[in-house]
Amino acid sequence: LQDLYLDGDPLAKAQKSIAAVCYFRPQFGRGAGCFLAETRQSLRGWRRNEPPRSRLPLPWAVVAMIMNSLILDDHREAALMVFLMFHTYCRPSEPFRLLVADLVPPCPGAGPGHRSWALVLHPAERLVASKTQEFDESLLLDFDDGMLIGSLLSRHSAGQAPGAPLFRLPQPQLCYQFRQACHHRQLPEIPTLYQLRHGG
């Protein structure tokens, strides 16, 4: 931690280091039974010297360039997930919980509000709420001219059972492919998947 601090590394790196140590050594604990009290106190001082910073958003042009790189590398599912996360403001973990049944086709006869494809996040019957403790959140897709996410997702999931995962790509693999695409495009700083949410 001292080396990280003197090298000017961000607080987040120190916090992740402590979390990793405590994961492998749970006996260090928290609260009254904490054996790392001085370490945690140093993090509080570090936090006062470094106010929290928001992750910078990714512009659509950069996202399109990353998607293009993924497609050229034959990582089409990763490109589709990046497209979805950017345009729906999803957290990076949410697409991995989607099932084919969560993709709702348009129903033009039901009125103007039903002419678009939609996604249902955190259906109540699964009893798993969102981070903000919400159920049955609906996201309309393709309501802007030229957006094709709904039809692309429909084609992607064609022939799959309603209870099948909408995406089969594991999250670590998506992170790796995303970082590789950014590296191939020689971005000055490798972004995180969460910056898609900020950009969208």
Backbone as CSV, one residue per row, in Angstrom:
resi,resn,N_x,N_y,N_z,CA_x,CA_y,CA_z,C_x,C_y,C_z
1,LEU,0.836,-1.200,0.000,0.000,0.000,0.000,0.872,1.251,0.000
2,GLN,1.943,1.190,0.753,2.842,2.352,0.806,3.443,2.620,-0.581
3,ASP,3.853,1.555,-1.266,4.400,1.719,-2.614,3.343,2.264,-3.571
4,LEU,2.102,1.753,-3.468,1.031,2.246,-4.332,0.798,3.733,-4.099
5,TYR,0.783,4.118,-2.827,0.522,5.518,-2.485,1.633,6.420,-3.020
6,LEU,2.882,6.013,-2.806,4.016,6.836,-3.231,4.134,6.892,-4.752
7,ASP,3.651,5.840,-5.435,3.673,5.842,-6.904,2.519,6.636,-7.503
8,GLY,1.611,7.128,-6.644,0.491,7.922,-7.137,-0.656,7.109,-7.702
9,ASP,-0.725,5.817,-7.336,-1.825,4.986,-7.827,-3.148,5.412,-7.190
10,PRO,-4.276,5.138,-7.859,-5.578,5.549,-7.318,-5.972,4.738,-6.087
11,LEU,-6.848,5.324,-5.289,-7.356,4.668,-4.085,-8.025,3.341,-4.420
12,ALA,-8.723,3.281,-5.549,-9.442,2.054,-5.926,-8.502,0.855,-6.008
13,LYS,-7.280,1.080,-6.471,-6.316,-0.018,-6.571,-5.944,-0.530,-5.185
14,ALA,-5.803,0.388,-4.228,-5.493,-0.008,-2.856,-6.663,-0.768,-2.233
15,GLN,-7.875,-0.291,-2.471,-9.058,-0.955,-1.921,-9.204,-2.366,-2.475
16,LYS,-8.941,-2.532,-3.782,-9.024,-3.862,-4.377,-7.936,-4.778,-3.824
17,SER,-6.774,-4.217,-3.542,-5.688,-5.020,-2.971,-6.087,-5.552,-1.602
18,ILE,-6.671,-4.689,-0.777,-7.113,-5.111,0.558,-8.229,-6.143,0.443
19,ALA,-9.155,-5.918,-0.490,-10.256,-6.870,-0.685,-9.718,-8.239,-1.100
20,ALA,-8.685,-8.248,-1.953,-8.098,-9.511,-2.395,-7.429,-10.244,-1.232
21,VAL,-6.705,-9.494,-0.411,-6.043,-10.106,0.745,-7.089,-10.708,1.687
22,CYS,-8.150,-9.952,1.952,-9.185,-10.429,2.882,-9.985,-11.595,2.291
23,TYR,-10.069,-11.657,0.966,-10.761,-12.792,0.344,-9.998,-14.085,0.623
24,PHE,-8.677,-14.024,0.477,-7.866,-15.226,0.677,-7.504,-15.452,2.145
25,ARG,-7.631,-14.414,2.971,-7.346,-14.541,4.402,-8.522,-13.979,5.200
26,PRO,-9.678,-14.694,5.192,-10.880,-14.162,5.854,-10.695,-13.937,7.348
27,GLN,-9.681,-14.550,7.949,-9.467,-14.358,9.389,-9.078,-12.920,9.727
28,PHE,-8.676,-12.124,8.706,-8.347,-10.721,8.991,-9.604,-9.938,9.374
29,GLY,-10.732,-10.317,8.820,-12.033,-9.826,9.278,-12.258,-8.337,9.151
30,ARG,-13.401,-7.919,9.730,-13.794,-6.506,9.771,-14.324,-6.203,11.159
31,GLY,-14.607,-4.961,11.420,-15.200,-4.572,12.692,-14.273,-4.826,13.868
32,ALA,-14.830,-5.300,14.967,-14.060,-5.481,16.201,-12.973,-6.537,16.050
33,GLY,-13.214,-7.542,15.204,-12.234,-8.614,15.036,-11.229,-8.368,13.920
34,CYS,-11.126,-7.118,13.453,-10.263,-6.803,12.320,-8.792,-6.779,12.748
35,PHE,-7.961,-7.497,11.995,-6.530,-7.480,12.249,-5.800,-6.480,11.345
36,LEU,-6.564,-5.773,10.528,-5.968,-4.796,9.609,-6.486,-3.388,9.910
37,ALA,-6.667,-3.094,11.198,-7.255,-1.810,11.584,-6.408,-0.636,11.099
38,GLU,-5.095,-0.724,11.257,-4.231,0.386,10.826,-4.242,0.537,9.306
39,THR,-4.311,-0.592,8.617,-4.371,-0.554,7.152,-5.642,0.148,6.694
40,ARG,-6.769,-0.234,7.305,-8.038,0.398,6.929,-8.054,1.875,7.311
41,GLN,-7.394,2.229,8.388,-7.311,3.640,8.781,-6.511,4.422,7.733
42,SER,-5.456,3.810,7.198,-4.666,4.499,6.173,-5.501,4.734,4.915
43,LEU,-6.431,3.785,4.602,-7.315,3.986,3.447,-8.240,5.179,3.655
44,ARG,-8.688,5.382,4.895,-9.552,6.541,5.177,-8.792,7.840,4.939
45,GLY,-7.521,7.879,5.358,-6.715,9.077,5.100,-6.466,9.277,3.614
46,TRP,-6.225,8.187,2.914,-6.015,8.235,1.467,-7.255,8.797,0.778
47,ARG,-8.444,8.357,1.247,-9.707,8.815,0.661,-9.879,10.319,0.831
48,ARG,-9.433,10.864,1.964,-9.545,12.319,2.173,-8.640,13.087,1.213
49,ASN,-7.506,12.491,0.864,-6.588,13.150,-0.063,-6.986,12.972,-1.527
50,GLU,-7.857,12.016,-1.794,-8.256,11.726,-3.177,-9.771,11.617,-3.256
51,PRO,-10.466,12.711,-3.538,-11.935,12.653,-3.652,-12.342,11.678,-4.751
52,PRO,-13.506,11.030,-4.603,-13.945,10.071,-5.625,-14.154,10.740,-6.978
53,ARG,-13.772,10.027,-8.020,-13.937,10.539,-9.385,-14.850,9.612,-10.178
54,SER,-15.695,10.205,-10.984,-16.576,9.407,-11.836,-15.783,8.911,-13.046
55,ARG,-16.139,7.718,-13.518,-15.503,7.214,-14.723,-15.949,8.064,-15.911
56,LEU,-15.012,8.389,-16.778,-15.346,9.210,-17.930,-16.209,8.415,-18.914
57,PRO,-17.175,9.060,-19.549,-18.025,8.344,-20.516,-17.273,8.073,-21.810
58,LEU,-17.685,7.017,-22.505,-17.139,6.712,-23.826,-18.055,7.315,-24.887
59,PRO,-17.523,8.096,-25.808,-18.364,8.634,-26.891,-18.808,7.521,-27.835
60,TRP,-19.939,7.736,-28.509,-20.485,6.731,-29.409,-19.485,6.367,-30.505
61,ALA,-18.716,7.332,-31.023,-17.752,7.043,-32.088,-16.700,6.037,-31.620
62,VAL,-16.263,6.149,-30.362,-15.275,5.220,-29.818,-15.905,3.840,-29.619
63,VAL,-17.150,3.824,-29.121,-17.855,2.551,-28.924,-18.035,1.839,-30.268
64,ALA,-18.411,2.586,-31.301,-18.588,1.995,-32.632,-17.259,1.432,-33.145
65,MET,-16.159,2.123,-32.871,-14.841,1.649,-33.292,-14.478,0.349,-32.565
66,ILE,-14.783,0.273,-31.267,-14.516,-0.952,-30.497,-15.369,-2.102,-31.024
67,MET,-16.664,-1.821,-31.295,-17.550,-2.858,-31.835,-17.038,-3.356,-33.182
68,ASN,-16.574,-2.440,-34.016,-16.041,-2.819,-35.324,-14.835,-3.749,-35.162
69,SER,-13.978,-3.425,-34.214,-12.804,-4.262,-33.958,-13.227,-5.654,-33.485
70,LEU,-14.241,-5.718,-32.610,-14.736,-7.007,-32.129,-15.301,-7.847,-33.275
71,ILE,-16.051,-7.207,-34.168,-16.637,-7.925,-35.297,-15.548,-8.442,-36.232
72,LEU,-14.527,-7.617,-36.485,-13.423,-8.045,-37.346,-12.675,-9.235,-36.754
73,ASP,-12.659,-9.318,-35.414,-12.018,-10.454,-34.733,-12.982,-11.625,-34.544
74,ASP,-14.165,-11.537,-35.163,-15.195,-12.580,-35.097,-15.747,-12.770,-33.684
75,HIS,-15.825,-11.670,-32.927,-16.443,-11.692,-31.596,-17.785,-10.942,-31.679
76,ARG,-18.699,-11.493,-32.471,-19.958,-10.806,-32.748,-20.854,-10.689,-31.509
77,GLU,-20.851,-11.725,-30.684,-21.684,-11.667,-29.483,-21.182,-10.581,-28.540
78,ALA,-19.869,-10.446,-28.410,-19.297,-9.385,-27.573,-19.671,-8.011,-28.122
79,ALA,-19.624,-7.854,-29.449,-19.996,-6.577,-30.063,-21.459,-6.247,-29.783
80,LEU,-22.323,-7.256,-29.866,-23.745,-7.039,-29.596,-23.973,-6.653,-28.133
81,MET,-23.233,-7.266,-27.226,-23.375,-6.939,-25.803,-22.896,-5.514,-25.523
82,VAL,-21.810,-5.110,-26.145,-21.312,-3.735,-25.992,-22.354,-2.752,-26.511
83,PHE,-22.937,-3.053,-27.673,-23.991,-2.221,-28.264,-25.175,-2.100,-27.295
84,LEU,-25.588,-3.226,-26.734,-26.726,-3.242,-25.811,-26.440,-2.425,-24.549
85,MET,-25.257,-2.635,-23.952,-24.932,-1.927,-22.707,-24.868,-0.417,-22.916
86,PHE,-24.346,0.001,-24.054,-24.241,1.434,-24.329,-25.623,2.067,-24.478
87,HIS,-26.508,1.407,-25.227,-27.798,2.023,-25.554,-28.890,1.795,-24.522
88,THR,-28.678,0.886,-23.592,-29.727,0.645,-22.593,-29.310,1.053,-21.185
89,TYR,-28.087,1.564,-21.015,-27.624,2.036,-19.701,-27.546,0.878,-18.697
90,CYS,-27.339,-0.335,-19.203,-27.245,-1.514,-18.335,-25.930,-1.512,-17.562
91,ARG,-25.987,-2.022,-16.362,-24.749,-2.308,-15.643,-24.059,-3.494,-16.309
92,PRO,-22.736,-3.590,-16.201,-22.025,-4.663,-16.909,-22.494,-6.072,-16.560
93,SER,-23.048,-6.278,-15.383,-23.464,-7.632,-14.992,-24.865,-7.990,-15.496
94,GLU,-25.680,-6.999,-15.863,-27.090,-7.261,-16.169,-27.323,-8.101,-17.426
95,PRO,-26.584,-7.899,-18.524,-26.855,-8.741,-19.696,-26.655,-10.234,-19.440
96,PHE,-25.818,-10.586,-18.468,-25.537,-11.997,-18.207,-26.689,-12.675,-17.458
97,ARG,-27.620,-11.890,-16.946,-28.785,-12.459,-16.265,-30.007,-12.532,-17.176
98,LEU,-29.898,-12.018,-18.392,-31.037,-12.000,-19.310,-31.290,-13.376,-19.912
99,LEU,-32.566,-13.715,-20.022,-32.978,-14.935,-20.707,-33.642,-14.558,-22.030
100,VAL,-33.791,-15.528,-22.910,-34.450,-15.272,-24.197,-35.869,-14.741,-23.968
101,ALA,-36.544,-15.240,-22.932,-37.923,-14.808,-22.641,-38.000,-13.337,-22.242
102,ASP,-36.883,-12.743,-21.827,-36.881,-11.341,-21.407,-36.914,-10.385,-22.599
103,LEU,-36.705,-10.893,-23.798,-36.784,-10.082,-25.016,-38.223,-10.134,-25.528
104,VAL,-38.894,-9.002,-25.512,-40.322,-8.935,-25.851,-40.487,-8.318,-27.239
105,PRO,-41.136,-9.044,-28.181,-41.290,-8.501,-29.546,-42.308,-7.367,-29.583
106,PRO,-42.250,-6.554,-30.635,-43.229,-5.468,-30.761,-44.637,-6.006,-31.014
107,CYS,-45.601,-5.215,-30.603,-47.014,-5.569,-30.804,-47.741,-4.301,-31.258
108,PRO,-47.615,-3.932,-32.550,-48.150,-2.647,-33.036,-49.631,-2.457,-32.766
109,GLY,-50.407,-3.534,-32.735,-51.845,-3.400,-32.515,-52.204,-2.954,-31.117
110,ALA,-51.261,-3.017,-30.185,-51.539,-2.652,-28.792,-51.341,-1.164,-28.512
111,GLY,-50.959,-0.401,-29.529,-50.791,1.043,-29.338,-49.357,1.486,-29.571
112,PRO,-49.144,2.815,-29.565,-47.822,3.363,-29.895,-46.708,2.914,-28.950
113,GLY,-47.038,2.677,-27.691,-46.022,2.286,-26.716,-45.520,0.870,-26.882
114,HIS,-46.127,0.106,-27.809,-45.760,-1.305,-27.981,-45.218,-1.597,-29.371
115,ARG,-44.757,-0.547,-30.065,-44.254,-0.735,-31.424,-42.763,-1.051,-31.451
116,SER,-42.130,-1.051,-30.298,-40.695,-1.313,-30.226,-40.422,-2.639,-29.534
117,TRP,-39.258,-3.205,-29.843,-38.771,-4.326,-29.054,-38.510,-3.828,-27.639
118,ALA,-38.567,-4.720,-26.675,-38.330,-4.325,-25.283,-37.592,-5.439,-24.543
119,LEU,-36.925,-5.061,-23.476,-36.296,-6.006,-22.556,-36.920,-5.830,-21.190
120,VAL,-37.162,-6.920,-20.501,-37.647,-6.866,-19.121,-36.499,-7.291,-18.211
121,LEU,-36.073,-6.363,-17.362,-34.994,-6.658,-16.422,-35.582,-7.067,-15.076
122,HIS,-34.982,-8.037,-14.443,-35.347,-8.474,-13.090,-36.838,-8.817,-12.972
123,PRO,-37.314,-9.784,-13.767,-38.725,-10.190,-13.653,-39.055,-10.615,-12.222
124,ALA,-40.222,-10.223,-11.764,-40.607,-10.474,-10.363,-40.647,-11.958,-10.040
125,GLU,-41.010,-12.813,-11.017,-41.132,-14.245,-10.723,-39.793,-14.896,-10.389
126,ARG,-38.683,-14.239,-10.742,-37.365,-14.816,-10.409,-36.877,-14.382,-9.023
127,LEU,-37.580,-13.433,-8.420,-37.304,-13.008,-7.038,-35.896,-12.462,-6.843
128,VAL,-35.315,-11.879,-7.884,-33.992,-11.243,-7.773,-34.149,-9.795,-8.210
129,ALA,-34.060,-8.877,-7.259,-34.256,-7.459,-7.544,-32.989,-6.841,-8.134
130,SER,-33.149,-5.658,-8.689,-32.004,-4.915,-9.200,-31.215,-4.326,-8.033
131,LYS,-30.134,-3.658,-8.360,-29.303,-3.029,-7.323,-30.105,-2.003,-6.525
132,THR,-31.091,-1.383,-7.186,-31.939,-0.391,-6.514,-33.239,-1.007,-6.005
133,GLN,-33.267,-2.363,-5.909,-34.415,-3.106,-5.370,-35.684,-2.935,-6.199
134,GLU,-35.524,-2.925,-7.513,-36.656,-2.811,-8.431,-36.886,-4.141,-9.149
135,PHE,-38.144,-4.368,-9.553,-38.516,-5.534,-10.349,-39.195,-5.069,-11.629
136,ASP,-39.200,-5.934,-12.627,-39.944,-5.717,-13.874,-39.653,-4.356,-14.511
137,GLU,-38.382,-4.030,-14.624,-38.003,-2.787,-15.309,-38.021,-3.052,-16.815
138,SER,-38.729,-2.229,-17.553,-38.833,-2.405,-19.005,-37.962,-1.381,-19.722
139,LEU,-37.198,-1.874,-20.685,-36.363,-1.006,-21.514,-36.840,-1.116,-22.955
140,LEU,-37.263,0.008,-23.532,-37.684,0.009,-24.930,-36.453,0.081,-25.828
141,LEU,-36.461,-0.713,-26.874,-35.360,-0.743,-27.834,-35.851,-0.231,-29.177
142,ASP,-34.944,0.324,-29.957,-35.221,0.712,-31.348,-36.276,1.803,-31.483
143,PHE,-36.472,2.617,-30.437,-37.449,3.694,-30.597,-36.831,4.885,-31.329
144,ASP,-35.485,4.915,-31.448,-34.816,5.937,-32.263,-34.671,5.417,-33.691
145,ASP,-34.737,6.317,-34.635,-34.566,5.921,-36.031,-33.172,5.348,-36.241
146,GLY,-33.106,4.247,-36.953,-31.817,3.667,-37.300,-31.263,2.691,-36.281
147,MET,-31.867,2.561,-35.102,-31.376,1.614,-34.107,-31.932,0.227,-34.419
148,LEU,-31.093,-0.776,-34.345,-31.491,-2.126,-34.753,-31.278,-3.148,-33.646
149,ILE,-31.154,-2.713,-32.394,-30.783,-3.641,-31.325,-31.812,-4.753,-31.183
150,GLY,-33.090,-4.399,-31.193,-34.129,-5.402,-31.001,-34.084,-6.493,-32.054
151,SER,-33.998,-6.093,-33.320,-33.971,-7.096,-34.392,-32.681,-7.902,-34.356
152,LEU,-31.560,-7.297,-33.976,-30.302,-8.034,-33.857,-30.386,-9.060,-32.724
153,LEU,-30.980,-8.656,-31.593,-31.146,-9.593,-30.478,-32.083,-10.732,-30.851
154,SER,-33.138,-10.412,-31.622,-34.077,-11.438,-32.061,-33.375,-12.457,-32.946
155,ARG,-32.563,-11.966,-33.878,-31.826,-12.871,-34.762,-30.819,-13.697,-33.959
156,HIS,-30.187,-13.045,-32.974,-29.185,-13.728,-32.145,-29.801,-14.869,-31.332
157,SER,-31.035,-14.669,-30.871,-31.672,-15.664,-29.996,-32.601,-16.607,-30.739
158,ALA,-32.666,-16.521,-32.058,-33.594,-17.349,-32.835,-33.323,-18.835,-32.607
159,GLY,-34.403,-19.579,-32.374,-34.303,-21.019,-32.205,-33.934,-21.476,-30.805
160,GLN,-33.718,-20.544,-29.878,-33.362,-20.915,-28.511,-34.622,-20.984,-27.644
161,ALA,-34.574,-21.811,-26.627,-35.707,-21.953,-25.706,-35.883,-20.675,-24.894
162,PRO,-37.122,-20.346,-24.489,-37.356,-19.127,-23.702,-36.525,-19.052,-22.411
163,GLY,-36.235,-20.199,-21.808,-35.467,-20.198,-20.560,-33.968,-20.206,-20.749
164,ALA,-33.502,-20.171,-22.007,-32.061,-20.180,-22.280,-31.480,-18.787,-22.052
165,PRO,-30.209,-18.704,-21.680,-29.576,-17.384,-21.535,-29.550,-16.656,-22.880
166,LEU,-29.801,-15.361,-22.828,-29.772,-14.568,-24.058,-28.353,-14.504,-24.619
167,PHE,-27.365,-14.461,-23.718,-25.957,-14.444,-24.120,-25.240,-15.623,-23.470
168,ARG,-24.402,-16.278,-24.240,-23.650,-17.426,-23.722,-22.205,-17.071,-23.374
169,LEU,-21.768,-15.910,-23.751,-20.388,-15.497,-23.504,-20.188,-15.222,-22.013
170,PRO,-19.216,-15.867,-21.348,-18.983,-15.594,-19.920,-18.449,-14.166,-19.722
171,GLN,-18.739,-13.595,-18.565,-18.334,-12.217,-18.302,-16.818,-12.018,-18.371
172,PRO,-15.989,-12.908,-17.803,-14.535,-12.703,-17.932,-14.075,-12.687,-19.385
173,GLN,-14.727,-13.506,-20.233,-14.348,-13.542,-21.648,-14.726,-12.247,-22.351
174,LEU,-15.899,-11.693,-22.011,-16.295,-10.416,-22.596,-15.297,-9.332,-22.199
175,CYS,-14.920,-9.292,-20.919,-13.954,-8.282,-20.451,-12.643,-8.403,-21.226
176,TYR,-12.191,-9.644,-21.413,-10.924,-9.866,-22.122,-11.029,-9.402,-23.575
177,GLN,-12.110,-9.792,-24.258,-12.271,-9.418,-25.664,-12.427,-7.906,-25.823
178,PHE,-13.129,-7.272,-24.874,-13.302,-5.815,-24.904,-11.951,-5.126,-24.746
179,ARG,-11.157,-5.575,-23.775,-9.846,-4.963,-23.548,-8.920,-5.184,-24.746
180,GLN,-8.976,-6.370,-25.347,-8.144,-6.649,-26.522,-8.520,-5.736,-27.685
181,ALA,-9.836,-5.526,-27.884,-10.285,-4.633,-28.962,-9.796,-3.208,-28.723
182,CYS,-9.855,-2.753,-27.480,-9.362,-1.409,-27.153,-7.857,-1.319,-27.382
183,HIS,-7.150,-2.400,-27.024,-5.696,-2.438,-27.207,-5.340,-2.410,-28.699
184,HIS,-6.091,-3.168,-29.517,-5.827,-3.197,-30.958,-6.052,-1.828,-31.587
185,ARG,-6.994,-1.073,-31.037,-7.282,0.269,-31.573,-6.367,1.334,-30.956
186,GLN,-5.431,0.896,-30.119,-4.410,1.775,-29.535,-5.018,2.972,-28.805
187,LEU,-6.068,2.687,-28.021,-6.634,3.761,-27.199,-5.609,4.166,-26.141
188,PRO,-5.488,5.448,-25.854,-4.466,5.895,-24.889,-4.677,5.341,-23.485
189,GLU,-5.929,5.058,-23.145,-6.243,4.468,-21.840,-7.321,3.407,-22.053
190,ILE,-7.091,2.201,-21.531,-8.057,1.120,-21.729,-9.277,1.375,-20.842
191,PRO,-10.460,1.564,-21.423,-11.654,1.831,-20.618,-12.199,0.555,-19.978
192,THR,-13.175,0.738,-19.097,-13.862,-0.383,-18.478,-15.256,-0.510,-19.108
193,LEU,-15.874,-1.672,-18.911,-17.233,-1.862,-19.424,-18.215,-0.894,-18.794
194,TYR,-17.934,-0.475,-17.555,-18.867,0.436,-16.882,-18.939,1.790,-17.578
195,GLN,-17.885,2.148,-18.314,-17.893,3.429,-19.021,-18.865,3.427,-20.191
196,LEU,-19.284,2.240,-20.633,-20.356,2.169,-21.638,-21.637,2.725,-21.061
197,ARG,-21.916,2.379,-19.812,-23.123,2.869,-19.114,-23.079,4.394,-18.987
198,HIS,-21.935,4.928,-18.644,-21.809,6.377,-18.512,-21.955,7.069,-19.873
199,GLY,-21.404,6.438,-20.938,-21.512,7.024,-22.258,-22.928,7.007,-22.799
200,GLY,-23.611,5.867,-22.618,-24.980,5.773,-23.102,-25.909,6.748,-22.417
